[in-house]
């Protein structure tokens, strides 16, 4: 099975696995975006939210997820066995492995946190409508005229915009409208009365919650966390690829072990046939025949165990890859196409250490964690300051109403009303840009905690967290160094073991040929021949085991130094970086 090339878009990330092939691979068909790519933008509209709000139970997708898993029965041995290369196994795993699908959601959630951090700068439109009426006994004719009841009816309709600035200040633009209806009287000869205002106000912190781009610290922390999640995801992919290679070579070893045991059984069966022939002509004792039969039965039992181990190894690989058969519910039946070999690899401890310090995703993530903890400490440090906020505002006013021509005294004298305000609601709006009627104000508020115990405790906690992250980085560096030294030692040992086991296998084969010749002329016993057969069987298995161990350790070497993804042509890059929204530019 040759797949040629892989291209897969996942969770806001582009993951491309390029597979080297003998012939130029065809261009891959565009892969449909998995569900996790759309999770960032799959936000229900108001109609859907209201429908769910007044509907009992949970949505249908939750109900479906609660049902029996589709995985049941997928490990059954259905379909034909396909020979698959290691590269194609890696590509299938990257596409289908459930654990990777879960890990893909972590960077997506971190990207959502970045959007949430930018949301503090979102402009907000607000509105307010209120209707009220109040009736009380009148105190004098000045307030209620000739009526014994003084009533007030108010209608308020206000609108405004709110915006948090990069400086941390809160900017508000408010447009207020009020309609007041009361008893026409000397005190209030204008009924109804319309009052309008248009004002701009600012509340700006000057100490706490203030500083150079302080408001962006929350965004920077979220972006740092997103980068760390991305690196952890890359580390998860590398771990999965190393696991695939390990299980792939374990299956190859298990299959080769079956072949070795089959060869061993064939040798014992041939010896049994020869001994029976000699016994039938009286040239050999029956004990030699029984000894050969016993060995055949023993090797059959060993072969059964070897086949069972091969089945288990195949199931382990199928479960990791998690790829279905075409048009079938069962997972693919896989047989390794590649054979264990000794690819050239320069073993250099200093080079591997240098590569790991630059490329190991876990190290990069740990450094980002230290940076994020430093930002958190900076936030906590700012909270130690007292609060000093400047507040100011400016606005224009409008007023209008209908003159009720209220008279006062004897003879009656009409209460004069400013003719500039006579009119309806439109007149109040006309007065707003007039410029003669305005308001402004400015002030400051200071708050000094006496002990400031909470802020001090928060800073201490942030400082401790920073120190923990710094020590954790050092621990990761120590672990990486140890892993690389062990990986280098393992590879060096594996190369020596490959040479030694090859020589041992060649000598065991030569010894068996010599022993067979001696047996044919009666100079060796059946037990001697069986012992040399066992030695050859063990030598063959150890040679294959050394080869597969080298391939497994090579994958581990590349993983610990951070070069496994590049070695397997796996590229992970951002598709659409999260840019700042336009309203976060001021």
Secondary structure, 3 states (H helix, E strand, C coil): CCCCEEEEEECCEEEEEECCCCCCCCCCCCCCCCHHHHCCCCCCCHHHHHHHHCCCCCCHHHHHHHCCCCCCCCCCCCCCEEEECHHHHHHHHHHHCHHHHHHHHHHHHHHHHHHHHHHHHCCEEEEEEEEEEEEEECCCHHHHCCCCEEEEEEEEEEEEEEEECCCCCEEEEEEEEEEEEECCCCCCCEEEEEEEEEEEEEEEECCCCCCCCHHHHHHHHHHHHHHHHHHHHHHHHHHHHHHHHHHHHHHHHHHHHHHHHHHHHHHHHHHHHHHHHHHHCCCCCHHHHHHHHHHHHHHHHHHHHHHHHHHHHHHHHHHHHCCECCCCCCECEEEECCCCCCCCCCCCHHHHHHHHHHHCHHHHHHHHHHHHHHHHHHHHHHCCCCEEEEEEEEEEEEEEEEECCCEECCCCEECCCCHHHECCHHHHHHHHCCCCCEEEEEEEEEECCCCCHHHHHHHHHHHHHHHHHHHHHHHHHHHHHHHHHHHHHHHHHHHHHHHHHHHHHHHHHHHHHHHHHHHHCCCCCHHHHHHHHHHHHHHHHHHHHHHHHHHHHHHHHHHHHCCHHHHCCEEEEECCCCCCCHHHHC
